[in-house]
Amino acid sequence: MFYMSASVEKLKIPGEIRILIAAAFIIAIGFGIITPVLPQYAESFGVGAFGVSAVVSIFGLARLILAPLSGKATIKFGESGVYITGVTIVGISMFLVAFAQSYTQLLIFRGLGGFGSTLFTVSAMSFLAAKSPPTIRGKVSGAYASAFLIGNISGPLVGGLLVALGPRAPFLIYGSALLIASLVVYLGLHRSKGGKRHKVVDNREAWSFGEAIKEHSYRAALGSFFANGWATFGVRNAIMPLFAASAFAGTGFVLDGAQTAAVALSIFAVGNVIAVTFSSRLSDKYGRKPLIVIGLGVAAIGTGVIGVMTDPWLFFLASVIAGTGTGMMNAPQQAAIVDLVGQERKAGSVMSAAQMAADVGSITGPLFIGWIVDVYGFELGFAITGIILAAACIVWIFAPETNVRVGPDGPRTGQLPEVAPSAHHRDSNDQD
């Protein structure tokens, strides 16, 4: 019999994870602060849209290349140590970016930040996977994602205001925020349970990438991860601020270019938050595929029309539509991979491949669209990005549902909690 007791439903998020969630909020605010000003800061070094896009892409390129190293470091040195190191490296890189004397230095320092980013991203995901109680994994993932989203909403607004302090101020403040987050995690985790890390003996077999790629739904997930990286982490961060700075110049709008970009990025994040609040639960109840397909379709429309917007208020509307679509599909696409892996296999290689697909999109998207904008204009650049999202949507339409029902009248697999620990997992302390 499958059931969920009242005690399970009221299970609280462990203190160690709450510390990581608090740090995620600090990191997200800092990231949001520099997002609207980074493109124009890069422009000040005398480069065009392609050069600006390269500054965004080098961050993702470093993440992509060094992702395997980050995974090995997490296994060897432990999640918390690698996490703290990664956040600290990104913080230092922001101070270096603020005092960069040339475009080449700017690229190098952004690449260093990408290395630190992949360290703390991979270690954080490993930490959450190891520490999340099986019955509230969705709740934990939602709380962690919400911390980032709320930070991303407030960060760009703050960043737009900080421009008045000078072009370097946002980077100095972001670096400080990251060092604070690193300190919060260090103090919190090392005081929790005496700073001891649980060593887990895990005898599960790994699900290889070669096996996973044979699954239609996994291939569809790789496509949607790529499209999301291209549009959300690439084009949105690199091209949208440039569009906001140039499209409404001379219109008499009350906000300047940087402030307009900040508002657009913030309401994009608002759309994300609105969608995340219901998409995860709906995907547990009705399946992953409907939310992914609808989300990709909505994001494609909202993104594709941005380039033709001549009114800033319509630009804001398109931004929130694109953000809502992205939020609808983001959590369900991750859950779809978890559905395929199951609880009896290790997911490291297939999850890292999905993240790498997103990183490839975040690298190639800004570079290609930046070149398109330089040659043909914003209209075609955003239209192509919308087509990329629409193509991922079409692939998912023909992919099988991953969150299937257990029996004719039973609940979907996404609603089934694992109350008891798996037989494959044993705490090493039990063997002492």
Beta strands, then each sheet from edge to edge (+ up, - down):
strand 1: 200-202
strand 2: 205-206
strand 3: 345-346
strand 4: 425-427
sheet 1: 1+ 4-
sheet 2: 2+ 3+
end
